[in-house]
Amino acid sequence: MDVHHQAAFSDDGELEVQESSVETSLEDFGADVDHRERESRRDQPEASEFGVDDRPEVQDAVEDDEQAALFPDTDDDQQTLTGESAATRCLFDG
């Protein structure tokens, strides 16, 4: 049997074992937490029965012939104007 204890700092800075559990949230530390229910960005079709994949096809946002490369096609020693390696430079801002 595992015994777990929760500890907290006392007023004088010592770590003390708490008899009761303390629930906290990121909001307790000043973070903004979004509690809205999220809608799925993509419809999730379901099969009519187990073992039968009769789900309708979902249209992809990008066609196969429209996909772009994530990294440039460069020589290994090619550099950017700032002197960085051009081969490892991502083409999209993240």
C-alpha positions in Angstrom: 0.0 0.0 0.0 1.4 3.4 -1.0 1.0 6.2 1.4 1.2 9.7 -0.2 1.3 12.9 1.8 0.8 16.5 0.7 3.1 19.1 2.1 3.0 22.9 2.1 5.2 25.7 3.3 4.3 27.2 6.7 4.4 30.9 7.5 8.0 30.5 8.8 9.1 28.8 5.6 9.3 25.3 6.9 7.8 22.4 4.8 5.0 20.7 6.8 2.9 17.7 6.0 -0.8 18.6 5.7 -3.5 16.4 7.2 -6.0 17.4 4.6 -5.5 17.7 0.8 -5.3 21.1 -0.8 -6.8 21.6 -4.2 -5.2 24.3 -6.4 -5.7 25.6 -9.8 -3.6 27.6 -12.2 -6.0 30.4 -11.5 -4.6 30.5 -8.0 -1.3 31.5 -9.5 -2.7 34.2 -11.7 -3.1 32.2 -15.0 -6.1 32.9 -17.2 -8.0 29.6 -17.7 -10.5 29.2 -20.4 -13.5 27.1 -19.2 -15.5 27.1 -22.4 -16.6 23.9 -24.0 -14.6 23.3 -27.2 -16.1 22.2 -30.4 -14.1 19.8 -32.5 -12.3 21.4 -35.5 -13.2 18.4 -37.6 -16.3 16.3 -37.7 -15.6 12.8 -36.2 -17.8 10.4 -38.2 -18.7 7.1 -36.6 -19.2 3.6 -38.1 -22.7 2.2 -38.0 -21.4 -1.0 -36.3 -18.2 -2.6 -35.0 -16.0 -4.0 -37.7 -17.6 -2.1 -40.5 -15.9 1.1 -41.7 -18.8 2.9 -43.5 -17.8 6.3 -42.3 -18.1 9.1 -44.8 -14.8 10.5 -46.1 -13.8 13.8 -44.5 -12.4 16.4 -46.9 -8.8 17.4 -46.0 -8.1 21.1 -45.7 -5.1 20.8 -48.0 -5.1 18.8 -51.2 -2.2 16.5 -51.8 -0.8 18.6 -54.7 -1.0 21.8 -52.6 1.3 20.7 -49.8 4.5 22.7 -49.3 7.8 21.7 -47.9 8.5 22.4 -44.3 12.3 23.0 -44.8 14.0 24.4 -47.9 15.8 22.3 -50.4 19.3 23.6 -50.0 23.0 22.6 -50.1 24.4 21.5 -46.7 26.8 24.4 -46.6 24.3 27.1 -47.7 23.7 30.0 -45.2 21.1 32.6 -44.7 22.0 36.4 -44.8 22.5 36.3 -41.0 24.9 33.4 -41.2 22.6 30.6 -40.0 22.4 27.2 -41.7 19.7 27.5 -44.4 19.1 23.8 -44.5 17.6 23.7 -40.9 15.5 26.9 -41.3 11.8 26.3 -41.1 9.8 27.9 -43.9 6.8 28.7 -41.7 6.5 30.9 -38.6 5.5 28.9 -35.6 
